[in-house]
Amino acid sequence: MIPHRSRTLTGWPAAALLVLFVGCSGEKPVQVAPVSGKVTLKNGQPLARVRVEFLPEEATGERYLRSIGTTDEKGNFTLLCDNGQPGAVIGMHRVVIAPGDRNRGREEENPFQAEIPGQPRPRPTGSTVPQNLAIYTSQATTPERREVVAGDNSFDIKVGN
């Protein structure tokens, strides 16, 4: 006859594996908060039809979740996160201001789909980013940083000298 203790010991590793599997099976949901704002030159002139990207400085889980919006004629924008939620991941972000909307003229395509290497990108139309603002067009060089917090976030982003 097998002692009762042996059956308990046999069940313990199985229970430990179950706890380990359940604990690791799902990733903690990323918190996103609404983000809107306005982009202007330091002299107050709005930057119309430019792409605004918030790029998180911390890891956002399995996927890197940036947020993108395009300014209107008055420089106003609202962000949409790569996961489809309105806003941006809570935390610090580098802010990139770039010419045009990457999907202009391709509205029928999925805006969350990565661009295909080797495929030509349409030239942005109507962009108003002056050449002297090239520093803002790259995550590596942009001086703009913003912190997204829980709740509504509104940013007045002034660029230029």
Secondary structure as the mmCIF struct_conf table of DSSP 4:
data_model
#
loop_
_struct_conf.conf_type_id
_struct_conf.id
_struct_conf.beg_label_comp_id
_struct_conf.beg_label_asym_id
_struct_conf.beg_label_seq_id
_struct_conf.end_label_comp_id
_struct_conf.end_label_asym_id
_struct_conf.end_label_seq_id
HELX_RH_AL_P HELX_RH_AL_P1 HIS A 4 SER A 25
BEND BEND1 GLY A 26 GLY A 26
HELX_LH_PP_P HELX_LH_PP_P1 GLU A 27 GLN A 31
STRN STRN1 VAL A 32 ALA A 33
STRN STRN2 VAL A 35 LEU A 41
TURN_TY1_P TURN_TY1_P1 LYS A 42 ASN A 43
BEND BEND2 GLY A 44 GLY A 44
STRN STRN3 PRO A 46 PRO A 46
BEND BEND3 ARG A 49 ARG A 49
STRN STRN4 VAL A 50 PRO A 56
BEND BEND4 GLU A 57 GLU A 58
BEND BEND5 GLY A 61 ARG A 63
STRN STRN5 SER A 67 THR A 70
TURN_TY1_P TURN_TY1_P2 GLU A 73 LYS A 74
BEND BEND6 GLY A 75 GLY A 75
STRN STRN6 ASN A 76 THR A 78
STRN STRN7 LEU A 80 CYS A 81
TURN_TY1_P TURN_TY1_P3 ASP A 82 ASN A 83
BEND BEND7 GLY A 84 GLY A 84
STRN STRN8 PRO A 86 PRO A 86
BEND BEND8 GLY A 87 GLY A 87
STRN STRN9 ALA A 88 VAL A 89
BEND BEND9 ILE A 90 ILE A 90
STRN STRN10 GLY A 91 PRO A 99
BEND BEND10 GLY A 100 GLY A 100
TURN_TY1_P TURN_TY1_P4 ARG A 102 GLY A 105
TURN_TY1_P TURN_TY1_P5 GLU A 107 GLU A 108
BEND BEND11 GLU A 109 GLU A 109
TURN_TY1_P TURN_TY1_P6 PRO A 111 PHE A 112
BEND BEND12 GLN A 113 GLN A 113
HELX_LH_PP_P HELX_LH_PP_P2 ALA A 114 ILE A 116
TURN_TY1_P TURN_TY1_P7 PRO A 117 GLY A 118
BEND BEND13 GLN A 119 GLN A 119
HELX_LH_PP_P HELX_LH_PP_P3 PRO A 120 PRO A 124
BEND BEND14 GLY A 126 GLY A 126
HELX_RH_3T_P HELX_RH_3T_P1 GLN A 131 THR A 137
BEND BEND15 SER A 138 SER A 138
TURN_TY1_P TURN_TY1_P8 GLN A 139 THR A 141
STRN STRN11 ARG A 145 VAL A 148
BEND BEND16 ALA A 150 GLY A 151
STRN STRN12 ASN A 153 VAL A 159
#
